Amino acid sequence: MNLDLLTKTERDHQDTQKRIISQIRDFINLKNLEPGDKLPSERMLSEKFEVSRSNVREAIQRLEFYGLLKSIPQSGTFVANIGVIALNGMIEDILRLDSPDFKSLVETRILLELKTVRLAALRRTEEDLNHIKQTLEAYKAKVLNGEDAVQEDLLFHLAIAKASGNSTMNTFMLSITPEIITNFEKYHVCDVNLSHLGIKEHTDIYEAIKKQDPQLAKEQMKIHFKMLYQYCYNI
């Protein structure tokens, strides 16, 4: 698939998602649904909106991420405990959001990870440390075998986010990771040479977290991101 076609496909998907979110908002307003009221099932909404159930599910998950809906297993999806005016205003903001460009993703990731790595050094448990070490070893194995290690790289960073003990930061990292992986592969960010350097940088970060030295961990993460930041502004 060429890049132009891929871009059009992504744009069409985004348009579909925005349309479904608008329709969910309109349905809530039309039916005067209050906080705690239940929405129709995914199947019923997909038939009503004439879209696939997977598209409806994705739109619901997005609204749930922003705290506007709440899904309860075996029970259904409910309007969250937020007033109608606030709900409508937030949905308008969501609809105006564009997909983040690569530079925005990199900037957001760097800001997040400089904070999560400090917290990880302060709060990590032995279980967290073992998890980080496992992801580091998986990354090293792929790189030394000459294989693409983008996903292993991100899993290492996600392990650090989890070790930070901050569920909001961890959730945010999880939410932007798929887009980061897509862009890394699109722009060939992690070539073999950079990946070999990455082994040392990842190891240095791990050792700083192991020593529970937050300042050193932050400095090692800055070193790790320096080349990525420079690369981002030269593509």
Buried (B, 14 or more C-beta within 10 A) or exposed (E): EEEEEEEEEEEEEEEBBBBBBBBBBEBBEEEEBEEEEEBBEBEEBBEEBEBEBEBBBBBBEBBBEBEBBBBEEEEEBBBBEBEBEEBBEBBEEBEEEEEBEBEBBBBBBBEBBBBBBBBBBBBBEEEBBEBBBEBBEBBBEBBEEEEBBBBBBBBBBBBBBBBBBBEEBBEBBEEBBEBBBBBBEEEEBBEEEBBEEBBEBBBBBBEBBBEBBBEBBBBBBBEBBEBBBEBBEEE
